[in-house]
Amino acid sequence: MLTADWLPSFIDRVFVRDAAISLVFITALLIVRMLIHRAILRRHDMSPELKRRWLVTLRNTVLVLFVLAMALIWANEIETLAVSLVAIAAAIVLATKEMILCGMGSIYRTSSNAYTVGDRIEINGLRGLVIDTNLLCTTLHESSQVQTHKGTVGRAITFPNSLLLSQPLYNETALGQYVIQTVHVAIDRSADWQRAEALMLASAAAVVAEYADDLSHHARQIERSYAVETPTLAPRLRISLEDREDITLHLQLPAPLGQRAAIEQRILRDLLGGLYGALEKTDVKS
């Protein structure tokens, strides 16, 4: 069958065939994506976080399949076009340098399993929960632990994946849902630091006791899965004298990721209540 005479010269039978195959493939891919997307949302036995992770994986998989299919279907046309673009290939590379780096960063993230949706990470001063990833960027839900005196939290932060090639990445959930939380308290050298130490350790012990069984089970799983020795699960306190006027107490204890801020506030309130409560009782007696 001959193509119509009024069509452009580059449209021949091969072009029409490739266009028809592309149209059929795209239609089928969109239908399959819609059905899988609907099936994931209808699952009642999956948590919202797991559903979000599956939806992100589905979207990225569909994108990869689309790109690969189009490259295979239009291989001859792409080859012809590539030959004609050799003269400006260098300019294209320079113009898309950042996008290429983002794509390489995405490949690095996938191959190294650096993080996935639902992990808590920190990179280049940005810390938060990963809520979305794609070929070019990653989106975080800002953590309340980013800065001590920061008033605005809970924002969505998007950073290019090229940062993964130049900045160290800290994955706080790489080994599970517990981390070693450190509470820093500076007191005057004339104060009763021994009482402050006892109050902080007692408060930390009471906190850890509330989830001690789950923490021990988690530690055994980490040892079996990663063949690493877990840190001490009991609270411990270090003292530093870096400041000439203060004594700094560094309390370390295992804490669930989502409760670190609440646990720190509880320990600080117990410390202040114990110290100032004792002073008030002394004043009343005197």
ZAFIKOL-420550 format. One record per atom (N, C-alpha, C): x negated, y, z. Coordinates in steps of 0.001 Angstrom, whole numbers, padded with zeros to 6 digits, always signed. Atoms other than C-alpha are relative to their C-alpha. Layout:
N
XYZ...
***
This chain:
286
-000839-001185+000000+000000+000000+000000-000878+001241+000000+000787-001217+000112-001428+003380-001006+000576+001069+000919-000456-001112-000832-001293+006353+001270+000506+001127-000879-000592-001094+000768+000631+009412+000222-001073+000969-000470+000987-000901+000589-001186+011860-002015-000123+001301+000770+000036-001284-000702-000273+014829+000187-000753-000060+001327+000738+000121-001249-002130+013432+003203-001452+000413-000196+001417-000367+000111-005689+014656+003955-000833-001173-000472+000842+001030+000603-008531+012758+002335-000552-001000+001002+000591+000919-000989-009837+011263+005594+001004-001021+000519-001012+000958-000445-006541+009416+006219+000130-001088-001054-000115+001153+000880-006754+005983+004640+000702-001121+000748-000697+001133-000626-005376+002541+005435-000623-000370+001341+000671+000321-001271-007995+001944+008143+000403+001000+001076-000388-001031-000957-007142+005242+009820+001430-000237+000499-001394+000255-000382-003415+004447+009780+000084-001227+000901-000003+001213-000831-004087+000976+011181-000492+000297+001410+000542-000326-001317-006247+002323+014022+000961+000879+000797-000956-000857-000698-003673+004996+014819+001185-000806+000523-001123+000836-000431-000881+002396+014970-000388-000867+001185+000465+000837-001114-002934+000082+017209-000152+000840+001264+000171-000879-001159-003798+003011+019487+001338+000345+000623-001331-000358-000500-000152+004025+019804+000635-001164+000745-000564+001179-000663+000935+000479+020644-000709-000266+001326+000764+000268-001231-001881+000056+023191+000334+001014+001094-000295-001034-000997-001184+003381+024918+001391-000203+000586-001362+000243-000486+002526+002610+025146+000039-001172+000971+000025+001177-000876+001880-000838+026610-000721+000297+001308+000759-000323-001209-000707+000542+029042+000821+000861+000949-000826-000856-000849+001669+003234+030300+001131-000781+000650-001087+000809-000566+004472+000703+030775-000525-000880+001131+000586+000856-001043+002217-001678+032717-000366+000826+001225+000362-000860-001124+000907+001197+034834+001238+000416+000795-001221-000414-000680+004446+002361+035615+000574-001138+000834-000549+001148-000732+005553-001138+036633-000833-000317+001237+000862+000287-001148+002528-001727+038865+000117+001101+001046-000158-001125-000915+002853+001752+040389+001294-000134+000803-001283+000165-000685+006506+001098+041206-000038-001188+000961+000085+001179-000867+005705-002347+042628-000784+000297+001268+000794-000345-001185+003054-000905+044955+000815+000846+000965-000790-000873-000872+005397+001774+046278+001133-000742+000687-001104+000756-000594+008112-000804+046953-000457-001026+001021+000485+000976-000984+005858-003001+049084+000154+000564+001408-000217-000453-001370+006990-002666+052698-000997-000611+000971+000978+000645-000870+004241-004905+054093-001381+000638-000097+001277-000683+000163+001473-002479+053106+000044+001345+000709+000079-001291-000670+000343+000513+055133-000115+001119-001030+000140-001125+000948+000463+003989+053533-001422+000174-000501+001396-000141+000425-003336+004101+053475-000364-001040-001044+000290+001055+000969-003534+000753+051662+000713+000271-001319-000712-000355+001230-000863+001873+049179-000741+001088-000762+000727-001079+000649-002819+005077+048488-001276-000518-000650+001234+000569+000559-005999+003067+047955+000284-000778-001279-000367+000764+001193-004269+000742+045479+000418+000927-001134-000420-000934+001044-002726+003686+043609-001197+000700-000631+001208-000624+000553-006099+005386+043238-000767-000984-000863+000683+001019+000791-007655+002126+042055+000725-000255-001312-000787+000205+001219-004807+001631+039570-000239+001122-000997+000205-001123+000906-005218+005117+038131-001376-000036-000645+001355+000034+000561-008978+004788+037732-000191-001175-000946+000106+001164+000879-008649+001303+036210+000671+000262-001340-000699-000337+001246-006101+002526+033662-000837+000955-000835+000846-000951+000727-008420+005393+032746-001172-000703-000679+001128+000735+000578-011369+003040+032216+000449-000864-001172-000510+000834+001092-009279+000642+030114+000342+000845-001224-000348-000879+001120-008007+003540+028006-001253+000441-000757+001226-000467+000653-011506+004865+027320-000667-001127-000778+000634+001130+000683-012897+001422+026487+000785-000409-001245-000817+000403+001140-009974+000562+024219-000123+000993-001152+000131-000993+001052-010180+003842+022327-001373-000067-000668+001340+000117+000570-013933+003377+021888-000097-001197-000941+000042+001193+000855-013408-000114+020451+000857+000188-001263-000906-000158+001152-010478+000797+018204-000572+000976-001027+000502-001043+000895-012100+003903+016765-001521-000056-000143+001462+000122+000038-015662+002538+016707-000592+000521-001302+000537-000432+001290-016185+003128+012979+000063+001522-000144-000135-001452+000095-014847+006675+013109-000945+000715+000953+000907-000615-000974-016858+007434+016245-001442-000067-000492+001361+000124+000522-020026+006101+014616-000267+001026-001092+000155-000997+001068-019485+008290+011562-000116+001402+000573+000042-001318-000620-018807+011293+013746-001310+000218+000746+001237-000134-000762-021846+010580+015931-001187+000316-000905+001099-000266+000934-024158+010528+012931+000008+001465-000437-000092-001394+000436-022864+013922+011851-000274+000994+001114+000203-000910-001136-023338+015330+015349-001401-000100+000598+001347+000154-000543-026997+014382+015823-000672+001356+000190+000670-001305-000055-028084+017945+015157+000386+000797+001239-000435-000784-001165-026016+019322+018056+000130-000868+001258-000112+000888-001162-026362+016376+020451-000667+000604+001234+000701-000599-001139-028886+018213+022607+000833+001091+000649-000842-001069-000539-026549+021176+022964+001168-000564+000792-001128+000621-000708-023683+018891+023978-000451-000521+001365+000512+000523-001272-025845+017241+026647-000206+001119+001003+000220-001135-000893-026855+020593+028083+001321+000588+000499-001289-000585-000375-023269+021828+028066+000776-000887+000972-000748+000948-000849-021959+018696+029809-000898-000628+001062+000952+000556-000960-024899+018194+032152+000656-000308+001341-000630+000194-001307-022831+018631+035317+001012-001144-000030-000960+001091+000119-020108+016285+034072-000712-001346-000085+000778+001239+000083-022730+013670+033200-000517-000394+001377+000482+000285-001355-024223+013980+036688+001138-000492+000891-001157+000460-000783-020735+013621+038193+000348-001446-000350-000257+001378+000408-020179+010472+036130-001034-000966+000552+001050+000845-000569-023538+009075+037263+000186-000163+001503-000286+000106-001429-022625+009905+040849+001133-000963+000287-001113+000942-000166-019372+007995+040426-000471-001436-000190+000566+001336+000211-021285+005011+039042-000818-000433+001214+000791+000295-001200-023669+005215+041992+000904-000365+001187-000920+000286-001104-020754+005348+044466+000624-001384-000143-000657+001290+000224-019066+002320+042880-000969-001158+000155+000960+001101-000032-022188+000202+042501-000557-000235+001393+000557+000140-001350-023469+000887+046014+001071-000162+001069-001108+000073-000959-020007+000790+047645-000223+000978+001148+000333-001003-001010-020990+003992+049443+001208+000365+000856-001233-000281-000736-017387+004777+050418+001171-000273-000910-001236+000193+000754-013811+004243+049364+001113+000777+000693-001124-000722-000590-010386+005704+050084+000282-000532+001406-000233+000391-001387-009744+005679+053827-001222+000086+000875+001227-000130-000786-013399+006067+054896-000173+001437+000475+000356-001321-000510-014638+008975+056991-001475+000239-000298+001365-000238+000444-017760+010502+055485-000406+001437+000303+000561-001342-000123-020038+013517+055812-001093+000154-001044+001001-000265+001029-022088+015035+052973-000135+001507-000171+000299-001413+000229-023739+018428+052608+000827+000926+000904-000768-000802-000938-021961+019763+055700+001499-000171-000083-001432+000261+000141-018545+018489+054572+000326-001322+000670-000380+001224-000716-016834+015944+056804+001509-000158-000054-001436+000243+000020-013453+014313+056501+000336-001404-000450-000544+001287+000429-011275+011389+055468+000163+000011-001515-000112+000092+001458-011534+010282+051830+001438-000351-000362-001389+000244+000397-008050+010551+050299+000145-000211-001503-000097+000194+001443-008866+010451+046589-001399+000004-000602+001253+000023+000750-011727+009595+044229+000321-000197-001476-000114+000239+001424-012109+009749+040478-001374+000098-000632+001276+000029+000700-014805+009903+037829-000852+001225+000290+000746-001248-000134-015788+013513+038539-000133+000508+001427+000034-000626-001322-014980+014372+042146+000633-000908+001051-000573+000683-001154-013958+013201+045597+000729+001024+000854-000801-000894-000838-011272+014752+047813+000026-000519+001425+000001+000332-001426-011527+014804+051611+001118+000750+000710-000873-000701-000931-009025+015640+054309-000877+000445+001163+000994-000564-000914-011074+017944+056527+000179-000507+001426-000003+000505-001364-012010+016595+059944-000027+001152+000982+000001-001016-001049-011441+018551+063134-001343+000091+000697+001301+000004-000643-015018+017723+064145-001071+000698-000837+000994-000604+000887-016689+019743+061380-000841+001024+000738+000710-001012-000749-017623+022741+063500+000684+000191+001347-000528-000069-001353-017236+023252+067221+000998+001136+000170-000836-001175-000222-015706+026738+067057+000815+000365-001230-000739-000271+001227-013864+026405+063759+001492-000104+000275-001422-000013-000300-010200+027318+063892+000856-000672-001043-000820+000545+001076-008965+026052+060523-000491-001383-000380+000335+001372+000379-008940+022298+059892+001194-000580-000748-001090+000664+000692-006836+019841+057935+000122+000397-001451-000055-000392+001401-007627+021381+054550-000508-001131-000890+000523+000946+000984-008302+019346+051415-001281+000581-000598+001292-000430+000521-011940+019570+050311-000349-000881-001187+000402+000737+001194-013004+018549+046806-001446+000343-000330+001398-000239+000359-016693+018110+045969-000358-000857-001210+000393+000779+001187-018349+016948+042715-000839-001213+000394+000749+001217-000308-019757+013429+042680-001496+000143-000248+001430-000214+000215-023105+014862+041547-000746+000211+001314+000644-000158-001305-023796+015631+045228-000571-001312+000511+000469+001304-000465-024235+011900+045789-001418-000299-000473+001332+000236+000543-027431+012022+043705-001069+000849+000671+000979-000909-000579-029069+014805+045708+000134+000201+001500-000233-000220-001420-027579+014791+049232+000213-001330+000730-000263+001224-000776-027602+012111+051961+001469-000098+000392-001398+000247-000332-024203+010564+052655+000074-000788+001301-000225+000690-001274-023045+009525+056128+001412-000573-000011-001294+000674-000034-020241+006952+056214+000244-000470+001426-000250+000310-001399-018831+006841+059712+000813-001269+000182-000817+001212-000098-016574+003872+058932-000639-001183-000702+000657+001094+000718-019156+001693+057187+000003-001284+000821+000037+001169-000866-019269-000634+060197+001256-000120+000851-001248+000209-000723-015683-000338+061354+000586+001288+000543-000778-001119-000502-013356+001930+063307-000512+000557+001318+000587-000527-001232-015638+002596+066311-001359+000613-000302+001297-000650+000131-018585+004986+066518-000486+000383+001399+000555-000475-001259-020924+006152+069264+000177+001518+000050-000287-001422-000161-019585+009532+070358-000911+000583+001084+000879-000660-000966-021935+011950+072155+000652+001294+000463-000550-001208-000615-020641+014610+074547-001154+000750+000667+001099-000803-000518-023122+017403+075309+000545+001035+000985-000401-000968-001026-022765+019461+078486-001253+000635+000585+001118-000735-000590-025208+022156+079660+000457+000647+001299-000331-000580-001299-025135+023139+083345-001226+000726+000545+001087-000763-000600-027202+025547+085393-000886-000920+000848+000930+000867-000735-030312+024065+087014+000241+000017+001502-000310-000053-001430-029084+025162+090418+001267-000775+000347-001249+000733-000243-025831+023204+090015-000299-001443+000409+000128+001400-000436-025220+019696+091338+000109-000903-001222-000028+000783+001242-026202+017810+088179+000277-001473+000266-000245+001404-000312-026046+014441+089948+001504-000276+000115-001462+000164-000086-022365+014942+090734+000611+000091-001398-000502-000112+001372-021745+016069+087146-000257-001295-000774+000317+001263+000676-023483+012932+085892+000954-001103+000439-000893+001036-000515-021394+010700+088150+001426+000195-000510-001354-000269+000481-018149+012408+087106+000143-000368-001474-000078+000304+001427-018915+012077+083384-000040-001505-000244+000075+001447+000171-019902+008410+083671+001276-000683+000464-001247+000597-000491-016805+007608+085728+001140+000241-000977-001052-000299+000969-014534+009359+083247-000181-000828-001270+000254+000785+001212-016213+007627+080297+000321-001473+000225-000297+001407-000299-015936+004224+081981+001507-000252-000001-001456+000154-000006-012204+004760+082533+000558+000042-001422-000458-000086+001384-011764+005720+078875-000298-001296-000743+000406+001209+000731-013696+002733+077511+000785-001211+000480-000746+001141-000537-011814+000351+079805+001354-000162-000676-001322+000064+000621-008580+001206+077969-000016-000796-001306+000075+000761+001244-009811-000423+074726-001204-000937+000000+001196+000835-000123-012610-002663+076027+000148-001325-000749-000181+001298+000663-011103-005914+074693-000117+000139-001513+000075-000214+001448-010618-004563+071179-001408+000389-000425+001369-000412+000304-014092-003007+071287-000938-001203-000019+000847+001189-000027-015724-006309+072244+000248-000887-001222-000324+000776+001202-013861-008117+069452-000596+000648-001244+000569-000724+001137-014955-005439+067005-001513-000191-000066+001450+000170-000029-018594-005747+068119-000404-001391-000482+000317+001360+000459-018559-009522+067560+000186-000128-001509-000213+000036+001451-017111-009034+064063-001144+000676-000748+001108-000706+000635-019854-006537+063192-001256-000860+000005+001182+000848-000082-022565-008913+064388+000067-001157-000986-000134+001125+000936-021163-011781+062297-000026+000469-001450-000141-000439+001387-020439-009740+059171-001265+000635-000549+001136-000764+000502-023559-007557+058962-001335-000458+000575+001237+000518-000610-026111-009495+061045-000813+001120+000630+000678-001089-000695-026937-006390+063065+000366-000071+001480-000241-000024-001432-027212-005919+066781+000768+001260+000354-000819-001159-000348-024463-003650+068093-000608+000738+001187+000536-000760-001132-025439-000829+070465+000728-000335+001290-000600+000246-001307-024672-000944+074164+001413+000568+000053-001397-000417-000014-020914-000779+074689+000358+000804+001241-000278-000747-001220-021114+000682+078198-000455+001454-000153+000419-001408+000077-021273+004496+078559-001370+000196+000646+001321-000316-000556-024736+005899+079191-000250+001490-000157+000218-001439-000025-026088+009360+079922-001494+000291+000012+001380-000455+000060-029357+011048+079013-000068+001458+000475+000223-001357-000492-030800+014228+080521-001152+000613-000783+001084-000708+000669-032871+016802+078660-000197+001354+000666+000368-001266-000629-034706+019878+079951-000613+000940-001033+000535-000835+001066-035267+021694+076676+000202+001490+000297-000259-001392-000364-033727+024905+078025-000594+000286+001377+000666-000333-001261-035586+026684+080819+000984+000295+001116-000979-000363-001029-032388+027666+082624+001092-001037+000188-001101+000967-000058-030028+024750+081932-000522-001429+000023+000186+001455+000100-029888+020994+082349+001077-000506-000950-000962+000491+000989-028261+019304+079359+000242-001481+000227-000406+001390-000173-026342+016083+079903+000578-000499-001318-000460+000592+001262-025827+013864+076835+000665-001341+000316-000751+001224-000279-023098+011285+077414+000322-000710-001308-000283+000805+001184-022835+008492+074831+000951-001128+000380-000962+001065-000241-019870+006131+074635+000637-000392-001322-000721+000418+001224-018114+004053+071955+001413+000555+000021-001323-000616+000077-014935+005719+070722+000637-000310-001345-000692+000167+001288-012292+005065+068054-000110+001275-000823+000207-001150+000877-012679+007345+065053+001084+001059+000149-001081-000963-000039-009284+008949+065314+000231+000639+001354-000250-000505-001354-009562+009683+069056-001211+000712+000593+001231-000574-000541-013014+011254+069383+000229+001362+000648-000231-001333-000553-011804+014811+069928+000793-000079+001299-000814+000137-001213-009170+013753+072455-000817-000577+001157+000838+000602-001047-011687+011604+074359-000990+001021+000542+000951-001021-000458-014234+014428+074474+000683+001019+000901-000725-000959-000825-011622+016846+075811+000387-000599+001351-000372+000656-001268-010510+014333+078430-001186-000065+000956+001194+000089-000847-014065+013848+079703-000376+001372+000534+000336-001342-000449-014701+017585+079832+000982+000491+001063-000991-000416-000995-011454+018187+081724-000209-000735+001326+000299+000731-001234-012290+015434+084204-001216+000580+000710+001202-000594-000592-015718+016998+084710+000319+001319+000671-000334-001299-000577-014344+020481+085272+000915-000145+001215-000882+000219-001142-011596+019181+087524-000752-000506+001207+000779+000530-001116-014096+017242+089633-000905+001038+000624+000920-001007-000532-016567+020106+089954+000732+001137+000690-000695-001140-000578-014174+022988+090520+000984-000412+001077-000872+000481-001069-011782+020874+092563-000759-000145+001304+000818+000144-001204-014594+020076+094966-000353+001360+000585+000317-001337-000497-015535+023767+095195+001191+000631+000701-001195-000573-000632-011955+024782+095967+000260-000620+001365-000198+000655-001308-011700+022179+098731-001013+000520+001031+001020-000505-000905-014977+023439+100223+000340+001400+000494-000393-001364-000394-013723+027039+100188+001148-000002+000978-001148+000055-000914-010476+026073+101889-000444-000413+001388+000454+000478-001305-012284+024208+104675-000788+001101+000730+000799-001038-000636-014669+027104+105262+000861+001198+000447
***
